[in-house]
């Protein structure tokens, strides 16, 4: 099943491989040079930067990176709060052919160490001095830089000449094995993803996005930021999500777009000024399932029908409810332009291919062999079903991923940390539905002695990012296992304690 005509302007067809842009910088440069004086980025402290200023400032930062000895193909870890400096550093890296490793600012030492050891970046751009010291201890040879990239400049290197198949991003994800994998996205993948969304969501230079999503996550980075740059549009950056601020800024900035995760929409819907959402042209939800009840609550409060979509780190966006047409609660919609999707096997796994789909994981031939079918389709690991009109619904996950507040939580990783607690004999981590978080992390624990949830969370501490901490704890006598000794997580449910 290919992209639906419902996603396209009248009479339109779309081949993302024929757009004529080899690299992201080349794509973005068209908009910069067409309207150089148009506002593009609003920084919470610096105010507006125009398209021309973004182009010039990113070129200057590229010259500083080149003077430090960085060259095309080098990896650069980026981990910082949203700001114009972070965005300009990101753009500079991509324009000169560096490979960006977007890294969660909440990662603890263990998580950060894995990315450093696995990807072997030449430099790390960090806004937290303590984290720069941590990187110095973990990887002394890595250059440690502030997002402003202050320092002497040099000749401007060749810009915007990366080949389509050159790596642009390595986004770290993980399967149930608990060993994070780096999904390598090429410039062509990112160009195809941005162009598909520009067309499907009618994204134009007149749009203004309120971007409160973090820029280490593909939702904020690959969709929000890259999409804004591709359309020549503008974005207001935030360093955190505050419903009061977002709802007030819709009118203040003349915003037309807001992208968020269900947790954000839960808080917006509960706000007394939720009706302000009606002024937006489009609200998009992703990174976790949007409950149909929340979809209805938002519509009652504001008249806004949220558009839900579906994508992955490995593929960027795949499926979306239509901009024009019915947006069905509980469904993620129809394949985007350029995306082919099929359901295969029993249960039916969602499999995809297209110009937006990555070619493989960083230095993981074993994982690549498992991730793709013999005829070249990427196996998402998600289970789905389609209705008579072709709308896709996600019905489960073949892999035991938990998505809490829009962030991926891999049970094995949490279990490994919890097993280090001296009172814990055995543990299984699962997700359970949550109106606020989409899913919350729940630990079923076989303990040698009583242990309280807060004590367990303190034990985890900064070993894991806060969104990975258990939010509920159930003591059990034993974990249910099959004849081969594998834990049967489907038999675990909230509040159920196995008998002694």
N, C-alpha and C positions, 0 to 999 in steps of 0.2 A: 504494500500500500504506500503510495507516494504522497507528497504534500498536497493538501486539498486546495482547490481553487478558492474556497472560502477565505483563505489567508491572503489572497492576492488582490491588488487593485483590478478594476474591470479590464478584461482583455489581457491580463498579465500572465506571463509564464516566467520561470526563474531557473537559471542554471548558475549556481554560485561559483562554479569553476571558470565561468566566462566573464567575470566582472572586470578583468583587466588590471587588477591590483595584485602585485606579487607579495607585498608585505603590508603589515598594519600601518607602518609609517607612511607608506605611499597612499593608502586609503585615507588616512586621517589628513594627510597633506592637502588633498583636494579641497576639503572643507576649510582648512586654515587659509589657503590662498584665495578662496572664493570670497570669504567674508572676514578679512583679518581684524576688523574693528569690532566684530560681534562678541559680546560677553560669552565666555565658555565655562570657566570654573570659578565658583565662589568659595573662598577659604574663610573659615570662621574668624580668623584674625586679620588676614590681609585684604579681604574683600575680593573684588572681581579681577580676573585675568581674562584678556581677550584672546581670540583664536590666534592672532598674530603673536601675542606675548607668549602663549603656550608653545608655539612653534619655535620662537627665538630662544626662550629660556631652556627648553629641552635640548636644543642644539648646543647651547653653552655648557650644560651639564654633561652632555656626551663628550665634549672636548676635555672636560676635567677627568672623566672616567678614563678616556684614552691616555691622558698624560700619566695616569697612575699605572699604566701598563695593561689595562684590560683590552681584550681583543674579541672579535666575533667568535661566538661559540662558547666563551667563558660563561660559567653559571654565576648568578648573583642572587643571594638570598635577600628578600625584602620583608621586613617585619616591623610595621609602624602603624600608629593611629592615622586615620584619614586626615590628609592635609594637602594643600597645593604642592608642597615640597615632595611628599610621597608620590603624588601623581606625576610630577615632572621628572622625578628620578626613574619611575617606572617607564615613562615614555622614552626618556633618554636611552635607557638600556635597550629597549626594543628597536629604536631607530638605528642604533649602531650594531645590531646583531647579537647582543648579549642574550642569555637565556635567563628569564626571571623565575625565581622560586618563591611564590607567594606563601608566606608562613604566618600562621596564627600567632598573634601577640600574646595569647594566653598559654602557649606551649611551655611546659616545664622543661627541666634539664634533660630528662630522658628523651622526650619527643624532639627537642631541638638537636640533641646529639645525633639522633638517627638521621635527620635530614642532612646535617653537616657531613657525617661519615658516608652516607649513601651517594649524595650528589656531588660532593667535593667542590663546593663553590669557591671561586677566587676571591669573592668579596661578600660582605654582609652589610646591608643598609638597615640601621636600627635607630629608633628614636629614644630608647631607654638606655642610659649609661650603664645601669646594672646588667642589662642583657649584653651590652658590648663587652663587659668584663667577663660575663659567662662564656661568650663565644671565644674570647681570648684564651680562656682556660681549656675549652673543648677542642679548639682548632687554631693554634697560635699563628699559623701561616696565613690565615684568612684576613684580608684587609677589612677593617671595621670603620664604617663611614656613617655620618649623620645624613638624614634625608635631604638636608639643604645642599649637600655636596659642596660646601664652601672650600675654597682653596685656589691655588694658581691654575690657570687654564693653559691651553695649548692649541695647536692647530685642530680645527674641526675635522673629525674623521669622516669617512664616507658614510652617509646616512641614507636610510630607506632603500637599501639595495639588497636586503636579504632575499634569498631564494624562497619560493613558495613552500618548499618542503623543509626549510630550515626551522629548527626548534625555536619557539617563542616563549613558552611557559612549561614548567614542570610542576604540576599540581599533585601534592601528595594525598593519596587516598589509601584505603586498606581493605582487605577482605577479612574473612573470619579467622585467618591464620594469625592475625594480629601484627604481621610484619608490613608496615606501610610501604606502598609502592608509588613511584613517581610516574604519573601519566604525562607523556610528552605531547604537547599540543603544538603543531606547526603554525607558521604564519597563515598558511592556506586554511587550516582548520578554523583559526580565529576570524579571518576575513569572512569565510563562509557563514560562520555563526552570527556575526554582527550584521551581515547583509540580509540574512534570512529574517532576523528580528526587525530590522529597519522596514522591510517590506510588509511583514505580517502585522506589525503593530502600528503601521502608518507613521513611523517615527520620522520627523522632519526637523529642519534647523530651527523652527519656531517653538519646539518643545523645550520645557525646562523640568528637569528631574530633581526631586528632593531625595538625595542619596545618603540615607542613614545606615546602609548596610556596610559592613567592614570590607576593606579592599584586599584582604587576604583570602577572600572566599569568592568562588566563581560567580555567585549570584551578584555580588557587588562589583567585582572586577570585570569578569568576562561578559556580563550582561549589562550592568548599569554604566560602568565607565567606558568600556569599549564601544557599547552601543551609542552612547552620547557622542563620542569622538567620531564614529563612523557617520552619524547623521549630521554632524556639524552643529549639534544642539548644545544646550548648556546644562550644567548640574550644580546643585548646591550641596557642598560636602558637610557632613556632621561627624563629630568625634564620638557620638553616642546617640541612642534613640530616646527621645523624650516626647511623649504624645502632645503635651502642651505646645512645644516648639514646632513640631511638624504641622499641627492643625493651624496654628497662627501663621506659619510661613507660606501656606498655600496661597493666601491672599497677598501677603507681604511681597513675595517674589513673583507672583503671577505664575505659579507652578501649574504644569499640565499633567505631570506623571509622578507616581509614587510606586516604588517596588519594595516589597517587604516579605517577611516570613509570617506564618500564622500567629506566632507569639506577638508580633507587632500589631497585627490586625485585631487580636483579642483585646489589647489595651486601647487601641484607637476606638473600637466599637463601644467600649465601656465609658468613654470620655463624654462629658456633657456637650462638648462642641463637635461631636462626631459628624454632624450634618455638613461640616466644612468640606468633607471628602467629595461632596457633590460637585464642587467647582473643578475637580480634576477631570481631564479627558480620559485617563486610564489608570486604574490600579491593578497591579500584577502581584500575585502571590506565588511563592515557590519554596523550594528546599525542604518542604515537608507537606503532608496532606493538609489541605484547608477543610475543616469539618463543614459539612453541608449546613449545619445549624448556625455556624459562624457566618457563612456566606449570606444566609437569610437575615441574620441580625444586622449585618452591615448594610444590606439593602433597605431594611426597615428604617435604620437610623439616618441614612443619607441618600437613598435612591441609587447608590453606586453598586454596580454588579462587578465584583472582583473577577479578573481574568486569571485563571489558574493554568500553570504550565508545568512541564516536566523536562528535566535534563540531568546531566551527570558531569562530574569533573572530566571524564574521559571523552565526552561528546559535546560539551556545551549544551545548548537547548535542542530538544528533539521534537516536542509536542506542545501544542498550545490550544486553548480554547480560542475560537475565532474572535477577531476584533469586531467584525460585522457578522452578526448571526448569534445563535443561542450559546450562551455561556452556561454550561450545565454543572450545577453543584455536584461534587463527588467525582467529576471527570476531569482529566487533564487535557482533553480535547483531541485535536487532529494533528497528524505529522506536519511539521513546518516545511516551508519550501526547501527542496533539495534533500529531504530526509526520506529514506525508505524504511519501513517498519513492518515486521512480521511477528506473529505469535507462533512459537514452535514448541512441541513437546507436550507432555502431560505430567504435571501442570504446565500451563502455557507460559513460557518465558518470553519476555520482550527482547527481540533482537533487531539491531539497526545497522544501517550503513549509509554513507553519504560523505560529502566533502568536509563536513564538520567533525567527523569521527576520527579520533586519534589513531596512529599506526601501531602504538604499543607502549609498554611500560619501560622506564629507564633501566637498562641493564638487567631485564628480567625475562629472558626467553622462556623460562618455565611458565611464568604467569601469562605470557602472550599466547602460548600454545593452548592454554585453558580458556583464555578470554575470547578467542575467535573461533568460529565454526570452520569446517573444512572449506566451505564455499565463501568465506570472507565476511561473514556477519559478526558484529560485536555482540557478545552475550551480556546483557545488562545485569543479569542476576535478579531482576524484578519480574514479578508475575503479573499478567494483565489479562483483561478481557475487553472486547469491543461490542458496542451495541449495534443495532441495525443501521444506524446512521454513520458508523465508523468512529464514534467517539471512544477514546481509550480510558479505561479505569484501571488504576493500580490496585491489585487485590492482595498483594503480599510481597515478600522478598524471599528469594531463594537463599540469600545470604542473611545472616542474623544482624543486620545493621539496625542501629537505633538512631533516629533523627530527632534531636531534642533542641527546640528553639531554632531550627534550621541548620544545626551543625551535626555532622556525622559522628556517632559514637560507636566504636567497635568493641563489642563485649569482651573479646579475648584480651584486649589491652587493659581494660578495667579489671578483669578477673586476675590477671597476672600481678597487678599492684596489690589488690586486696589479699591475695594469697600470702603476701609477705607479712601480714599481720599475725603476730604470734598466737592469737586466740582463734584464728580461722583455720579450720580443717579442710573445708571444701566450699566452693562458691560457684554460682551461676548468675550471670547478669543478663537481663532481658529488658525490653521496653514495654511500657504499658501506656495506654491512651491517657492524654492529659489535655484538658480544654485550653490551658495556657501555653504549654510547651509543645503540643503536638504529640510527643511521647516524652515520658520521663524515665530516667535510668533507675532500675530496681535491682537490688541484689538479694538473692536467696542464699543464705549462709548456714553452713553446718559449723557451729562454733564449739570450742572446748569449754568456753565460759561465756556468760552473758556479755553482750557488747551493744552499746547504744549507737544509733545512727550518727549523731553529731560527733561522737568519739571516732567513728570510722571515717567520717569526712575530714576530721582533723588529721588523722593518720595519713590519708591520701595527700592532703595539703597541696603543695605545688608540684607534686610528682606528675599530676595530670591537670589539664585545664579545668576550670570550675564546672563547665557544662558537662564534663564527663563524670563528675562526682555522683554517687548514688543519692537519689532523692527519697528513696524508701528502702527499708530493710526488713526482710522477713526471715526469722530463724526457722530452720527446718531440721528434722531428724536425719534426713538423707535426701540426696538429689535423685530424681527418677532417671534411670539409665536403661538402655536396651541391652541385648545379649552381648553386644560387642563393647559395652562399657561407655558408649557415647551418651552424654546427658540429653534427655528428651525435653527440650525447653518448652515445647508446645503443651506439656502437661503442667507447667507452672502457671499459676494465675494469682492475681492480687489477693492477698489475705489468706491464701490456702497454705496450711502448715501440714506437712506430711506426718503421718503417725509415727510414734516411737517404734 
